[in-house]
Amino acid sequence: YAGDVLRLSGGINVAIELPGRYPRATLAEFLAFDPEVILLPSEPYPFSERDLPAFAEVTGRCRLAFCDGMALTWPGPRTVTALTTFRHLLEDAL
């Protein structure tokens, strides 16, 4: 679902290249895909400003964007709003 939300919002889910339904990768492995933006959702882990030091190697390579994890991963009536929200988030991040 999250990959579809990103695609329909104009983004590309680089994790689609990884094996498995819920792929795991290190930050370095994700950076090898040369993303323009890395989304930091509010769930299942609530990313916040305190997590930014862990992303120090991203500086100058791509942008980080905090996002609503429920909008990204919970299908339902909020999907239409999520598509608009993520389109704006991606446009603002680039």
Biopython code that builds the backbone (N, CA, C, O; Angstrom):
import numpy as np
from Bio.PDB.StructureBuilder import StructureBuilder

atoms = [
    (1, "TYR", "N", (0.819, -1.200, 0.000)),
    (1, "TYR", "CA", (0.000, 0.000, 0.000)),
    (1, "TYR", "C", (0.863, 1.264, 0.000)),
    (1, "TYR", "O", (0.603, 2.196, -0.761)),
    (2, "ALA", "N", (1.883, 1.292, 0.848)),
    (2, "ALA", "CA", (2.736, 2.489, 0.936)),
    (2, "ALA", "C", (3.401, 2.789, -0.403)),
    (2, "ALA", "O", (3.494, 3.950, -0.804)),
    (3, "GLY", "N", (3.861, 1.758, -1.090)),
    (3, "GLY", "CA", (4.474, 1.964, -2.404)),
    (3, "GLY", "C", (3.493, 2.545, -3.402)),
    (3, "GLY", "O", (3.859, 3.389, -4.219)),
    (4, "ASP", "N", (2.238, 2.095, -3.339)),
    (4, "ASP", "CA", (1.210, 2.633, -4.233)),
    (4, "ASP", "C", (0.918, 4.098, -3.913)),
    (4, "ASP", "O", (0.765, 4.912, -4.824)),
    (5, "VAL", "N", (0.839, 4.437, -2.624)),
    (5, "VAL", "CA", (0.611, 5.834, -2.231)),
    (5, "VAL", "C", (1.734, 6.708, -2.778)),
    (5, "VAL", "O", (1.480, 7.773, -3.340)),
    (6, "LEU", "N", (2.971, 6.260, -2.614)),
    (6, "LEU", "CA", (4.106, 7.035, -3.129)),
    (6, "LEU", "C", (4.040, 7.181, -4.645)),
    (6, "LEU", "O", (4.220, 8.276, -5.177)),
    (7, "ARG", "N", (3.781, 6.073, -5.336)),
    (7, "ARG", "CA", (3.733, 6.108, -6.806)),
    (7, "ARG", "C", (2.622, 7.029, -7.302)),
    (7, "ARG", "O", (2.846, 7.844, -8.197)),
    (8, "LEU", "N", (1.430, 6.905, -6.726)),
    (8, "LEU", "CA", (0.303, 7.734, -7.151)),
    (8, "LEU", "C", (0.475, 9.200, -6.764)),
    (8, "LEU", "O", (-0.201, 10.077, -7.300)),
    (9, "SER", "N", (1.392, 9.455, -5.821)),
    (9, "SER", "CA", (1.698, 10.828, -5.414)),
    (9, "SER", "C", (2.848, 11.416, -6.215)),
    (9, "SER", "O", (3.226, 12.570, -6.012)),
    (10, "GLY", "N", (3.402, 10.625, -7.123)),
    (10, "GLY", "CA", (4.496, 11.110, -7.957)),
    (10, "GLY", "C", (5.875, 10.679, -7.505)),
    (10, "GLY", "O", (6.876, 11.109, -8.079)),
    (11, "GLY", "N", (5.946, 9.842, -6.493)),
    (11, "GLY", "CA", (7.234, 9.373, -5.998)),
    (11, "GLY", "C", (7.572, 7.986, -6.507)),
    (11, "GLY", "O", (6.781, 7.349, -7.202)),
    (12, "ILE", "N", (8.752, 7.535, -6.149)),
    (12, "ILE", "CA", (9.218, 6.194, -6.499)),
    (12, "ILE", "C", (9.706, 5.534, -5.217)),
    (12, "ILE", "O", (10.530, 6.094, -4.494)),
    (13, "ASN", "N", (9.199, 4.356, -4.944)),
    (13, "ASN", "CA", (9.604, 3.600, -3.769)),
    (13, "ASN", "C", (10.850, 2.794, -4.116)),
    (13, "ASN", "O", (10.746, 1.747, -4.756)),
    (14, "VAL", "N", (12.026, 3.263, -3.706)),
    (14, "VAL", "CA", (13.255, 2.546, -4.041)),
    (14, "VAL", "C", (13.331, 1.203, -3.334)),
    (14, "VAL", "O", (14.057, 0.319, -3.789)),
    (15, "ALA", "N", (12.607, 1.019, -2.239)),
    (15, "ALA", "CA", (12.616, -0.251, -1.517)),
    (15, "ALA", "C", (11.948, -1.364, -2.311)),
    (15, "ALA", "O", (12.068, -2.534, -1.949)),
    (16, "ILE", "N", (11.253, -1.023, -3.378)),
    (16, "ILE", "CA", (10.596, -2.032, -4.210)),
    (16, "ILE", "C", (11.624, -2.994, -4.797)),
    (16, "ILE", "O", (11.294, -4.129, -5.143)),
    (17, "GLU", "N", (12.863, -2.539, -4.908)),
    (17, "GLU", "CA", (13.940, -3.366, -5.449)),
    (17, "GLU", "C", (14.436, -4.406, -4.444)),
    (17, "GLU", "O", (15.122, -5.354, -4.824)),
    (18, "LEU", "N", (14.098, -4.238, -3.182)),
    (18, "LEU", "CA", (14.558, -5.153, -2.144)),
    (18, "LEU", "C", (13.630, -6.358, -2.048)),
    (18, "LEU", "O", (12.431, -6.234, -2.298)),
    (19, "PRO", "N", (14.175, -7.533, -1.687)),
    (19, "PRO", "CA", (13.334, -8.738, -1.608)),
    (19, "PRO", "C", (12.430, -8.728, -0.377)),
    (19, "PRO", "O", (12.765, -8.150, 0.657)),
    (20, "GLY", "N", (11.284, -9.379, -0.515)),
    (20, "GLY", "CA", (10.372, -9.553, 0.605)),
    (20, "GLY", "C", (9.303, -8.484, 0.687)),
    (20, "GLY", "O", (9.434, -7.391, 0.134)),
    (21, "ARG", "N", (8.239, -8.834, 1.395)),
    (21, "ARG", "CA", (7.114, -7.912, 1.535)),
    (21, "ARG", "C", (7.453, -6.730, 2.439)),
    (21, "ARG", "O", (7.022, -5.606, 2.182)),
    (22, "TYR", "N", (8.215, -6.980, 3.483)),
    (22, "TYR", "CA", (8.638, -5.928, 4.411)),
    (22, "TYR", "C", (10.168, -5.911, 4.446)),
    (22, "TYR", "O", (10.775, -6.404, 5.397)),
    (23, "PRO", "N", (10.781, -5.350, 3.421)),
    (23, "PRO", "CA", (12.247, -5.410, 3.323)),
    (23, "PRO", "C", (12.939, -4.618, 4.423)),
    (23, "PRO", "O", (12.423, -3.622, 4.931)),
    (24, "ARG", "N", (14.113, -5.094, 4.765)),
    (24, "ARG", "CA", (14.953, -4.404, 5.744)),
    (24, "ARG", "C", (16.273, -4.104, 5.059)),
    (24, "ARG", "O", (16.792, -4.920, 4.297)),
    (25, "ALA", "N", (16.803, -2.943, 5.334)),
    (25, "ALA", "CA", (18.088, -2.555, 4.757)),
    (25, "ALA", "C", (18.737, -1.514, 5.656)),
    (25, "ALA", "O", (18.065, -0.812, 6.412)),
    (26, "THR", "N", (20.036, -1.434, 5.558)),
    (26, "THR", "CA", (20.749, -0.393, 6.299)),
    (26, "THR", "C", (20.572, 0.931, 5.566)),
    (26, "THR", "O", (20.164, 0.960, 4.405)),
    (27, "LEU", "N", (20.878, 2.005, 6.245)),
    (27, "LEU", "CA", (20.811, 3.318, 5.605)),
    (27, "LEU", "C", (21.750, 3.362, 4.404)),
    (27, "LEU", "O", (21.399, 3.921, 3.365)),
    (28, "ALA", "N", (22.929, 2.783, 4.536)),
    (28, "ALA", "CA", (23.887, 2.759, 3.425)),
    (28, "ALA", "C", (23.312, 2.017, 2.220)),
    (28, "ALA", "O", (23.521, 2.433, 1.081)),
    (29, "GLU", "N", (22.591, 0.922, 2.462)),
    (29, "GLU", "CA", (21.974, 0.176, 1.360)),
    (29, "GLU", "C", (20.904, 1.014, 0.671)),
    (29, "GLU", "O", (20.798, 0.993, -0.555)),
    (30, "PHE", "N", (20.111, 1.751, 1.442)),
    (30, "PHE", "CA", (19.115, 2.633, 0.837)),
    (30, "PHE", "C", (19.776, 3.757, 0.050)),
    (30, "PHE", "O", (19.321, 4.104, -1.039)),
    (31, "LEU", "N", (20.832, 4.318, 0.588)),
    (31, "LEU", "CA", (21.525, 5.408, -0.105)),
    (31, "LEU", "C", (22.132, 4.943, -1.422)),
    (31, "LEU", "O", (22.327, 5.753, -2.327)),
    (32, "ALA", "N", (22.432, 3.656, -1.544)),
    (32, "ALA", "CA", (22.961, 3.118, -2.803)),
    (32, "ALA", "C", (21.950, 3.256, -3.939)),
    (32, "ALA", "O", (22.333, 3.260, -5.109)),
    (33, "PHE", "N", (20.660, 3.370, -3.607)),
    (33, "PHE", "CA", (19.624, 3.588, -4.622)),
    (33, "PHE", "C", (19.561, 5.048, -5.059)),
    (33, "PHE", "O", (18.802, 5.393, -5.965)),
    (34, "ASP", "N", (20.345, 5.898, -4.427)),
    (34, "ASP", "CA", (20.431, 7.325, -4.744)),
    (34, "ASP", "C", (19.072, 8.030, -4.663)),
    (34, "ASP", "O", (18.655, 8.676, -5.625)),
    (35, "PRO", "N", (18.374, 7.912, -3.516)),
    (35, "PRO", "CA", (17.066, 8.569, -3.395)),
    (35, "PRO", "C", (17.205, 10.082, -3.319)),
    (35, "PRO", "O", (18.228, 10.603, -2.873)),
    (36, "GLU", "N", (16.171, 10.774, -3.757)),
    (36, "GLU", "CA", (16.129, 12.230, -3.624)),
    (36, "GLU", "C", (15.585, 12.632, -2.259)),
    (36, "GLU", "O", (15.962, 13.662, -1.702)),
    (37, "VAL", "N", (14.687, 11.795, -1.730)),
    (37, "VAL", "CA", (14.034, 12.069, -0.448)),
    (37, "VAL", "C", (13.934, 10.758, 0.329)),
    (37, "VAL", "O", (13.640, 9.710, -0.247)),
    (38, "ILE", "N", (14.176, 10.820, 1.625)),
    (38, "ILE", "CA", (13.903, 9.692, 2.511)),
    (38, "ILE", "C", (12.796, 10.145, 3.449)),
    (38, "ILE", "O", (12.934, 11.138, 4.164)),
    (39, "LEU", "N", (11.692, 9.398, 3.435)),
    (39, "LEU", "CA", (10.558, 9.718, 4.306)),
    (39, "LEU", "C", (10.770, 9.085, 5.674)),
    (39, "LEU", "O", (11.141, 7.916, 5.776)),
    (40, "LEU", "N", (10.537, 9.853, 6.707)),
    (40, "LEU", "CA", (10.635, 9.384, 8.085)),
    (40, "LEU", "C", (9.232, 9.431, 8.685)),
    (40, "LEU", "O", (8.805, 10.479, 9.169)),
    (41, "PRO", "N", (8.503, 8.298, 8.661)),
    (41, "PRO", "CA", (7.112, 8.294, 9.101)),
    (41, "PRO", "C", (6.965, 8.327, 10.618)),
    (41, "PRO", "O", (7.901, 8.030, 11.360)),
    (42, "SER", "N", (5.776, 8.693, 11.051)),
    (42, "SER", "CA", (5.464, 8.768, 12.479)),
    (42, "SER", "C", (5.117, 7.409, 13.066)),
    (42, "SER", "O", (4.943, 7.289, 14.279)),
    (43, "GLU", "N", (5.013, 6.381, 12.223)),
    (43, "GLU", "CA", (4.800, 5.026, 12.715)),
    (43, "GLU", "C", (5.225, 4.033, 11.648)),
    (43, "GLU", "O", (5.229, 4.400, 10.472)),
    (44, "PRO", "N", (5.579, 2.810, 11.978)),
    (44, "PRO", "CA", (5.438, 2.221, 13.304)),
    (44, "PRO", "C", (6.456, 2.757, 14.312)),
    (44, "PRO", "O", (6.234, 2.667, 15.519)),
    (45, "TYR", "N", (7.565, 3.313, 13.830)),
    (45, "TYR", "CA", (8.500, 3.987, 14.730)),
    (45, "TYR", "C", (8.274, 5.483, 14.584)),
    (45, "TYR", "O", (8.281, 5.997, 13.466)),
    (46, "PRO", "N", (8.075, 6.191, 15.688)),
    (46, "PRO", "CA", (7.798, 7.632, 15.592)),
    (46, "PRO", "C", (9.073, 8.472, 15.419)),
    (46, "PRO", "O", (9.609, 9.004, 16.391)),
    (47, "PHE", "N", (9.550, 8.583, 14.175)),
    (47, "PHE", "CA", (10.728, 9.409, 13.910)),
    (47, "PHE", "C", (10.471, 10.848, 14.336)),
    (47, "PHE", "O", (9.361, 11.364, 14.199)),
    (48, "SER", "N", (11.514, 11.483, 14.854)),
    (48, "SER", "CA", (11.414, 12.888, 15.251)),
    (48, "SER", "C", (12.787, 13.541, 15.105)),
    (48, "SER", "O", (13.747, 12.909, 14.664)),
    (49, "GLU", "N", (12.860, 14.792, 15.476)),
    (49, "GLU", "CA", (14.117, 15.547, 15.390)),
    (49, "GLU", "C", (15.251, 14.849, 16.141)),
    (49, "GLU", "O", (16.412, 14.961, 15.748)),
    (50, "ARG", "N", (14.931, 14.142, 17.199)),
    (50, "ARG", "CA", (15.983, 13.492, 17.995)),
    (50, "ARG", "C", (16.681, 12.369, 17.222)),
    (50, "ARG", "O", (17.766, 11.934, 17.607)),
    (51, "ASP", "N", (16.066, 11.901, 16.141)),
    (51, "ASP", "CA", (16.654, 10.835, 15.331)),
    (51, "ASP", "C", (17.590, 11.352, 14.240)),
    (51, "ASP", "O", (18.293, 10.562, 13.612)),
    (52, "LEU", "N", (17.609, 12.639, 14.010)),
    (52, "LEU", "CA", (18.393, 13.194, 12.902)),
    (52, "LEU", "C", (19.886, 12.872, 12.959)),
    (52, "LEU", "O", (20.482, 12.660, 11.903)),
    (53, "PRO", "N", (20.524, 12.822, 14.137)),
    (53, "PRO", "CA", (21.945, 12.466, 14.140)),
    (53, "PRO", "C", (22.238, 11.098, 13.508)),
    (53, "PRO", "O", (23.321, 10.892, 12.962)),
    (54, "ALA", "N", (21.292, 10.175, 13.577)),
    (54, "ALA", "CA", (21.482, 8.855, 12.971)),
    (54, "ALA", "C", (21.522, 8.922, 11.450)),
    (54, "ALA", "O", (21.951, 7.974, 10.793)),
    (55, "PHE", "N", (21.075, 10.043, 10.894)),
    (55, "PHE", "CA", (21.042, 10.213, 9.446)),
    (55, "PHE", "C", (22.114, 11.186, 8.956)),
    (55, "PHE", "O", (21.982, 11.762, 7.876)),
    (56, "ALA", "N", (23.165, 11.368, 9.738)),
    (56, "ALA", "CA", (24.220, 12.332, 9.392)),
    (56, "ALA", "C", (24.830, 12.054, 8.023)),
    (56, "ALA", "O", (25.186, 12.991, 7.308)),
    (57, "GLU", "N", (24.958, 10.768, 7.641)),
    (57, "GLU", "CA", (25.568, 10.457, 6.344)),
    (57, "GLU", "C", (24.690, 10.851, 5.161)),
    (57, "GLU", "O", (25.149, 10.828, 4.019)),
    (58, "VAL", "N", (23.443, 11.208, 5.415)),
    (58, "VAL", "CA", (22.532, 11.638, 4.354)),
    (58, "VAL", "C", (22.818, 13.081, 3.939)),
    (58, "VAL", "O", (22.536, 13.468, 2.805)),
    (59, "THR", "N", (23.370, 13.867, 4.842)),
    (59, "THR", "CA", (23.599, 15.289, 4.600)),
    (59, "THR", "C", (24.281, 15.519, 3.260)),
    (59, "THR", "O", (25.356, 14.985, 2.988)),
    (60, "GLY", "N", (23.635, 16.323, 2.437)),
    (60, "GLY", "CA", (24.176, 16.651, 1.125)),
    (60, "GLY", "C", (23.878, 15.630, 0.047)),
    (60, "GLY", "O", (24.146, 15.892, -1.126)),
    (61, "ARG", "N", (23.334, 14.474, 0.402)),
    (61, "ARG", "CA", (23.037, 13.434, -0.590)),
    (61, "ARG", "C", (21.565, 13.407, -0.976)),
    (61, "ARG", "O", (21.226, 13.201, -2.141)),
    (62, "CYS", "N", (20.697, 13.615, 0.002)),
    (62, "CYS", "CA", (19.257, 13.648, -0.263)),
    (62, "CYS", "C", (18.591, 14.368, 0.901)),
    (62, "CYS", "O", (19.236, 14.702, 1.895)),
    (63, "ARG", "N", (17.301, 14.600, 0.764)),
    (63, "ARG", "CA", (16.561, 15.300, 1.814)),
    (63, "ARG", "C", (15.829, 14.293, 2.692)),
    (63, "ARG", "O", (15.469, 13.200, 2.254)),
    (64, "LEU", "N", (15.623, 14.688, 3.925)),
    (64, "LEU", "CA", (14.813, 13.920, 4.860)),
    (64, "LEU", "C", (13.498, 14.652, 5.047)),
    (64, "LEU", "O", (13.474, 15.880, 5.135)),
    (65, "ALA", "N", (12.400, 13.902, 5.108)),
    (65, "ALA", "CA", (11.086, 14.519, 5.290)),
    (65, "ALA", "C", (10.279, 13.693, 6.288)),
    (65, "ALA", "O", (10.047, 12.502, 6.078)),
    (66, "PHE", "N", (9.858, 14.333, 7.368)),
    (66, "PHE", "CA", (8.969, 13.672, 8.313)),
    (66, "PHE", "C", (7.586, 13.575, 7.678)),
    (66, "PHE", "O", (7.155, 14.481, 6.965)),
    (67, "CYS", "N", (6.891, 12.458, 7.945)),
    (67, "CYS", "CA", (5.559, 12.296, 7.352)),
    (67, "CYS", "C", (4.640, 11.524, 8.291)),
    (67, "CYS", "O", (5.083, 10.873, 9.238)),
    (68, "ASP", "N", (3.362, 11.617, 7.998)),
    (68, "ASP", "CA", (2.316, 10.937, 8.755)),
    (68, "ASP", "C", (2.326, 9.452, 8.391)),
    (68, "ASP", "O", (1.961, 9.084, 7.275)),
    (69, "GLY", "N", (2.741, 8.607, 9.323)),
    (69, "GLY", "CA", (2.806, 7.177, 9.068)),
    (69, "GLY", "C", (1.449, 6.545, 8.814)),
    (69, "GLY", "O", (1.341, 5.614, 8.016)),
    (70, "MET", "N", (0.414, 7.037, 9.480)),
    (70, "MET", "CA", (-0.927, 6.495, 9.239)),
    (70, "MET", "C", (-1.373, 6.783, 7.815)),
    (70, "MET", "O", (-1.954, 5.915, 7.164)),
    (71, "ALA", "N", (-1.114, 7.978, 7.325)),
    (71, "ALA", "CA", (-1.511, 8.330, 5.958)),
    (71, "ALA", "C", (-0.755, 7.477, 4.945)),
    (71, "ALA", "O", (-1.286, 7.154, 3.882)),
    (72, "LEU", "N", (0.471, 7.115, 5.270)),
    (72, "LEU", "CA", (1.300, 6.346, 4.346)),
    (72, "LEU", "C", (0.973, 4.858, 4.354)),
    (72, "LEU", "O", (1.112, 4.194, 3.327)),
    (73, "THR", "N", (0.542, 4.325, 5.492)),
    (73, "THR", "CA", (0.425, 2.867, 5.604)),
    (73, "THR", "C", (-0.953, 2.322, 5.956)),
    (73, "THR", "O", (-1.137, 1.105, 5.957)),
    (74, "TRP", "N", (-1.916, 3.169, 6.251)),
    (74, "TRP", "CA", (-3.241, 2.684, 6.618)),
    (74, "TRP", "C", (-4.232, 2.966, 5.493)),
    (74, "TRP", "O", (-4.629, 4.117, 5.308)),
    (75, "PRO", "N", (-4.640, 1.948, 4.737)),
    (75, "PRO", "CA", (-5.626, 2.185, 3.680)),
    (75, "PRO", "C", (-6.998, 2.499, 4.274)),
    (75, "PRO", "O", (-7.311, 2.112, 5.399)),
    (76, "GLY", "N", (-7.795, 3.202, 3.499)),
    (76, "GLY", "CA", (-9.145, 3.525, 3.942)),
    (76, "GLY", "C", (-9.582, 4.870, 3.420)),
    (76, "GLY", "O", (-9.050, 5.355, 2.421)),
    (77, "PRO", "N", (-10.549, 5.481, 4.087)),
    (77, "PRO", "CA", (-11.123, 6.729, 3.592)),
    (77, "PRO", "C", (-10.137, 7.891, 3.537)),
    (77, "PRO", "O", (-10.386, 8.874, 2.838)),
    (78, "ARG", "N", (-9.035, 7.799, 4.252)),
    (78, "ARG", "CA", (-8.048, 8.891, 4.251)),
    (78, "ARG", "C", (-7.117, 8.841, 3.037)),
    (78, "ARG", "O", (-6.269, 9.720, 2.883)),
    (79, "THR", "N", (-7.257, 7.829, 2.170)),
    (79, "THR", "CA", (-6.332, 7.636, 1.052)),
    (79, "THR", "C", (-6.292, 8.833, 0.111)),
    (79, "THR", "O", (-5.208, 9.247, -0.299)),
    (80, "VAL", "N", (-7.428, 9.392, -0.239)),
    (80, "VAL", "CA", (-7.447, 10.532, -1.167)),
    (80, "VAL", "C", (-6.681, 11.710, -0.572)),
    (80, "VAL", "O", (-5.903, 12.364, -1.266)),
    (81, "THR", "N", (-6.902, 11.975, 0.701)),
    (81, "THR", "CA", (-6.171, 13.047, 1.375)),
    (81, "THR", "C", (-4.682, 12.717, 1.438)),
    (81, "THR", "O", (-3.842, 13.598, 1.258)),
    (82, "ALA", "N", (-4.357, 11.457, 1.691)),
    (82, "ALA", "CA", (-2.954, 11.040, 1.766)),
    (82, "ALA", "C", (-2.238, 11.287, 0.443)),
    (82, "ALA", "O", (-1.089, 11.728, 0.436)),
    (83, "LEU", "N", (-2.901, 11.009, -0.672)),
    (83, "LEU", "CA", (-2.277, 11.227, -1.984)),
    (83, "LEU", "C", (-1.930, 12.697, -2.190)),
    (83, "LEU", "O", (-0.842, 13.023, -2.665)),
    (84, "THR", "N", (-2.845, 13.569, -1.837)),
    (84, "THR", "CA", (-2.589, 15.009, -1.964)),
    (84, "THR", "C", (-1.485, 15.443, -1.011)),
    (84, "THR", "O", (-0.592, 16.201, -1.389)),
    (85, "THR", "N", (-1.549, 14.965, 0.215)),
    (85, "THR", "CA", (-0.540, 15.315, 1.220)),
    (85, "THR", "C", (0.847, 14.886, 0.772)),
    (85, "THR", "O", (1.797, 15.662, 0.873)),
    (86, "PHE", "N", (0.977, 13.661, 0.280)),
    (86, "PHE", "CA", (2.295, 13.172, -0.128)),
    (86, "PHE", "C", (2.781, 13.834, -1.407)),
    (86, "PHE", "O", (3.985, 14.032, -1.575)),
    (87, "ARG", "N", (1.881, 14.177, -2.304)),
    (87, "ARG", "CA", (2.304, 14.913, -3.503)),
    (87, "ARG", "C", (2.938, 16.247, -3.090)),
    (87, "ARG", "O", (4.001, 16.612, -3.591)),
    (88, "HIS", "N", (2.286, 16.968, -2.182)),
    (88, "HIS", "CA", (2.830, 18.248, -1.705)),
    (88, "HIS", "C", (4.132, 18.041, -0.931)),
    (88, "HIS", "O", (5.083, 18.805, -1.096)),
    (89, "LEU", "N", (4.175, 17.013, -0.093)),
    (89, "LEU", "CA", (5.383, 16.737, 0.679)),
    (89, "LEU", "C", (6.562, 16.473, -0.254)),
    (89, "LEU", "O", (7.653, 17.002, -0.041)),
    (90, "LEU", "N", (6.349, 15.661, -1.281)),
    (90, "LEU", "CA", (7.426, 15.354, -2.225)),
    (90, "LEU", "C", (7.830, 16.591, -3.024)),
    (90, "LEU", "O", (9.018, 16.824, -3.249)),
    (91, "GLU", "N", (6.860, 17.376, -3.449)),
    (91, "GLU", "CA", (7.181, 18.610, -4.189)),
    (91, "GLU", "C", (7.980, 19.569, -3.317)),
    (91, "GLU", "O", (8.946, 20.175, -3.783)),
    (92, "ASP", "N", (7.586, 19.710, -2.057)),
    (92, "ASP", "CA", (8.287, 20.619, -1.144)),
    (92, "ASP", "C", (9.695, 20.125, -0.824)),
    (92, "ASP", "O", (10.608, 20.928, -0.628)),
    (93, "ALA", "N", (9.870, 18.808, -0.770)),
    (93, "ALA", "CA", (11.173, 18.239, -0.426)),
    (93, "ALA", "C", (12.169, 18.352, -1.572)),
    (93, "ALA", "O", (13.380, 18.301, -1.356)),
    (94, "LEU", "N", (11.665, 18.504, -2.776)),
    (94, "LEU", "CA", (12.569, 18.592, -3.930)),
    (94, "LEU", "C", (12.770, 20.021, -4.262)),
    (94, "LEU", "O", (13.497, 20.340, -5.202)),
]
sb = StructureBuilder()
sb.init_structure("model")
sb.init_model(0)
sb.init_chain("A")
sb.init_seg("    ")
for serial, (resi, resn, name, xyz) in enumerate(atoms, 1):
    if name == "N":
        sb.init_residue(resn, " ", resi, " ")
    sb.init_atom(name, np.array(xyz, "f"), 0.0, 1.0, " ", f" {name:<3s}", serial, name[0])
structure = sb.get_structure()
